[in-house]
């Protein structure tokens, strides 16, 4: 079966800027994925695991008290925090692990920032009997010690990365170096909709289950599509997964980046808001970089948004003006975190707390007969230490 | 194509001896050391120099060259500074071809056209861009050719036979053969596997082949010189600089190059 080739670009963004050693692996992955996406058996296997292992479909929840508190649009939460392992990351990790099986590669590597993708990858590797190595910056291991321990319990080898800012970007560099060395036996499960072609397309396709379910659930539960959909954007996998099925609808799409200590402070991760296009980690996309093209160090209270690049499809959605991107700072994210926790009894991760804060502002400007959909990408248990420290509480 | 580079490979061929290509990261260990290091490399017997353009995220490099990049970036050494190093070295008598080796984003940040113009004016002979395979190099190739700059593609053990013609078409002076799957400086060159890889390439081109990655000792250089037109050494030169201590790094690089080339 010869499958349709996948497009390597999103407008001017995307592409495959990689060392020659990795070209063959990307061509093979592209071919195997193009075949898999047209193979009903692959979709059956994935759908079965999504339902019985991940717990999909995840609920769409009407946040009645938060809606009242804001006094505007009806606020809906797509509950990816209720997926197995506590975040949307497993949608992609599971799909790519099945691809690794098809590729005949027994060894898996992954990078992780907040640890959610590392946990999801370690989880599916345990279930599918694959060897798993996770690269994580030592600063992130410190911030996310619980997830680091979870990965070890799941049988993964956790590799602490000491280079650069010791966060997500550096973990990706190290994972790439591992891949260059072990490419013949190893598949790299990239955790966000970033990296060289075909990764941004593969990750988007697997994460689009979020938006497809949410779209059907909105029609069923609200009787209409949402007026706006909001999600946080680091690399942007949960956002592109939520947005993509709404691209052709009259739905406002809003991505929320991390402004850290403020965009003007220089200590932030607001790539689309404050960056400009370049090439990093194999793809052409918006980057936080200096005049000379050196990548800048980033900051965010949430390890999962702490990345100087962004998925190339988001760059295209920005320049084509189909989606809009804003930035929310650390303090505002904590406000969003507390608001949802207290009004709905749902503790969100710090990443979607950025989206929640911005959604509360947007909801206030909308009418009560309008609907606002938030991608609640993960749960907040992992962030308790960070939140306690930010609120000055000793645990 | 760079005339200097073509002539250098022709001279090597006429003399029946392989060329020695020496790499150093610009600005390592300090910006003021770079021009002396380039001059001493030539004096020690380097036939071609690769000047590494520092980048914050050198993802194809092993620990040694990563560290050199980090040191250079933290001293704010930029692509434009690299033009300055070559201009000054040429003014002080450097005659060997100089290739810039590095990553794509600094070139993109300065602009592909401007990069080529300034490179040619400074006396640079071409580019090796680790994360710019020919598939993505279209516009930069045009700029390089317009300024008689060479574009040197890399070819790896994992490169398929079907892909080799694409790399050959992008090349003009020589092809950079990556000897092992891995990062720079990590593993030693697999001398036994090299003939088969080179034969696959030679079946498809007459271009000279230069072998790099994993070459650190004189015996590697000799072994590679028997099967390829050139041997490339990088990490070992950075290590020689690191071993210099209070001694002059340029002097130490010269001693190392004299040793490995046997000159």
Interface residues (C-beta under 8 A of the other chain):
Chain A: X15 X16 X17 X18 X19 X20 X21 X22 X23 X24 X25 X27 X163 X164 X169 X172 X173 X176 X177 X180 X181 X182 X183 X184 X278 X279 X280 X281 X282 X287 X289 X291 X292 X293 X294 X295
Chain B: X54 X55 X56 X57 X58 X59 X60 X61 X62 X66 X70 X73 X76 X78 X79 X80 X104 X105 X106 X107 X108 X109 X110 X130 X131 X132 X133 X135 X136 X153 X154 X155 X156 X157 X158 X159 X160 X163 X167 X178 X181 X182 X183 X186 X187
